[in-house]
Amino acid sequence: MRLLMQQRPDASDDAPRFVQLFLQPDLLGGYTLVRESGHIGGRSTVRREQFLDQSSAFAALEKIRDQQVKRGFQVMFTQGASAPR
């Protein structure tokens, strides 16, 4: 599953920010939540979190998504069989 979020550009010269979330199964039966964030066209930061099951990883993804929506980000792209609500 993949989710891409972006802030609207403002009047300043700064590039808009983005957050990209990936939810991937690992080889040991768990799940990895990868969060990449930064300015579009600039450097980004990547963070990884490990989860034992899909439900807890999906809950963490939804929590991060909701936090970013409150900060002014909009969902631009969603990919995956079970898109978040």
C-alpha positions in Angstrom: 0.0 0.0 0.0 1.2 3.5 -0.8 -0.2 6.9 0.2 1.2 10.3 -1.0 0.2 13.5 0.7 1.2 17.1 -0.2 0.7 20.6 1.3 -0.6 23.4 -0.9 2.0 25.8 -2.1 1.9 29.1 -0.3 3.0 32.6 -1.4 6.6 32.1 -0.2 9.3 30.7 -2.4 9.6 27.5 -0.5 8.7 24.3 -2.3 5.6 22.5 -1.0 6.2 19.7 1.5 5.2 16.0 1.0 4.7 12.9 3.0 4.7 9.5 1.5 3.7 6.4 3.5 4.4 2.8 2.4 3.1 -0.3 4.1 5.0 -3.4 3.1 5.1 -7.0 4.3 8.5 -8.3 5.4 10.1 -11.7 5.1 9.3 -12.7 8.7 5.6 -12.3 8.6 5.5 -8.7 10.0 5.0 -5.4 8.3 7.1 -2.3 7.8 5.7 1.2 7.7 8.0 3.5 5.7 7.5 7.3 6.1 9.3 9.6 3.7 8.9 13.4 4.1 10.5 16.6 2.9 10.3 19.4 0.3 9.4 18.5 -3.2 12.6 18.5 -5.3 14.8 18.6 -2.2 16.2 16.3 0.4 13.9 14.0 2.2 13.9 12.0 5.5 13.0 8.3 5.6 11.8 6.6 8.8 10.9 2.9 9.2 8.8 1.2 11.9 8.3 -2.5 12.3 5.0 -4.1 13.3 4.1 -7.7 14.1 0.8 -7.7 12.3 -1.1 -5.9 9.5 -3.8 -4.5 11.7 -1.4 -2.6 14.0 0.6 -1.4 11.0 -2.5 -0.2 9.2 -3.7 1.6 12.4 -0.3 3.4 12.6 -0.6 4.4 9.0 -4.1 5.8 9.5 -2.9 7.7 12.7 0.0 9.4 10.8 -2.4 10.2 7.9 -4.9 11.9 10.2 -2.1 13.9 11.9 -0.8 15.1 8.5 -4.4 16.1 7.4 -4.7 18.2 10.5 -1.4 19.9 9.5 -2.8 20.9 6.1 -1.7 18.0 3.9 -4.0 16.6 1.3 -4.1 13.0 0.0 -2.9 13.2 -3.6 -2.5 9.5 -4.5 -3.4 6.2 -3.0 -2.3 2.8 -4.3 -3.2 -0.7 -3.0 -6.0 -3.2 -2.6 -7.2 -1.9 0.7 -7.0 1.9 0.7 -7.4 3.6 4.0 -10.8 5.1 4.9 
